[in-house]
Each structure stands twice: as structure tokens, then as C-alpha cells.
């Protein structure tokens, strides 16, 4: 019985050690360029500059193949500029991506990473800002809610990207396409669209 217990402990330790060796954690952050797509049409809206930051996890479960996820704070929305009016909608989300990644060795310590998969996000804040030049500006909070001019907080979609690993340094370029209509109006459709460039460090 003691031998069986000892064997079980050794096996458990070996499994934990193997998982730890394949799992890596890191931090990532960068710049977003986002837009809102109305009824599948971007119209004249200009991309809004924002940011993303969070914790990243990478689990290599097979040679050159990994599952990438994490938890990120990211900003989305859009910006409209004209000669007399500047209007910005800033949507803030906590986002969880789950991507399948394939890593290609290009030289010792350097790998190109191709990744794609779904994401889910939940709106935690944001605002609208209207600037009408000489008439001043106005800020409106509570951009998420049940109102006709508010957005549903839940969002989900698909993401795709390409990155590189330089040892512990990470570089990632990607695009997220929202598939969920976040509008509260029955006769309209609003979806998120976001491109990002991130830098990170893997522990």
C-alpha cells in the first residue's frame, strides 16, 4: 500500500512538473484601432485609438501547437470628425480570448506565431463625448445599459493574428471581429471591430 501511495505521489508530481514546463504566463499591452460597424457598414467613421493591457497564458500541449488565452482590459468604439463636430464613443471591456496557435521556428530563440479563435468580452464602462467647437463639449457616461442609446454589455466574436517570440519578448498583431449585435434597437445592428498591436514579456 505504501508503495502504491508513493507511486501515485510520484506520478502526480511528474504531471504537475510537465504541465508547469509547458505553461507560461506573461503580460501584454499595446495600441488599438477600433470602429463600430452599423448594419454591416462602417460609413464615414474614423478609427478610434485606444489601448489594451492584461495577463496572457500560453499552454503548449503539442510540439509547435499551443492554446493561448488570458484576461485583458481593452477599449473599443469609434470616432467621427467633421469641420464643426467631433464625436467619440469609448467602450471599455474585459476580454477573454481563446486562440489556437501554431509556432514556426525561424532561428534559435525566435518563432513566428499564427493564431486564431473566439473571444468573449463584457463591457465595464465607457462614455460618449460630443465637441461642437465654440459651443463647448459634453460628456455622457453609462454607455452600457438597457436604454435605446446604450449598448448591451456582452460581446463575442472571432480573432486572428500573427506574432513573434524573441525569447521572452512577445510581439503580436491581430484583428477582432465582433459577431454579436450590441445594439438595443430591434431595427438596427451594431458590432465591434478592432485591430491591435501588442508587446509583451513571458515569464
Number of C-alpha atoms within 10 A of each C-alpha: 6 7 8 9 10 11 12 12 12 12 12 12 12 12 12 11 12 12 14 11 11 13 17 15 15 17 19 22 22 18 18 22 20 26 23 26 20 15 13 11 12 16 10 10 16 16 20 21 19 20 19 21 19 18 17 21 18 19 19 19 13 10 8 13 17 21 19 21 20 18 18 20 19 23 25 26 25 25 20 15 13 9 7 10 12 15 17 19 21 22 24 24 22 19 21 19 22 19 22 19 23 19 20 15 13 10 9 8 10 16 19 18 21 20 22 21 18 18 20 17 21 17 22 15 16 18 16 18 16 16 16 15 11 7 8 8 13 11 11 11 12 14 22 23 13 13 13 10 11 16 21 17 19 16 20 22 18 17 21 18 19 17 19 20 20 15 12 12 15 19 19 21 17 18 19 22 18 23 16 16 21 21 21 18 15 8 7 12 17 21 23 23 22 24 20 21 19 19 17 20 18 18 11
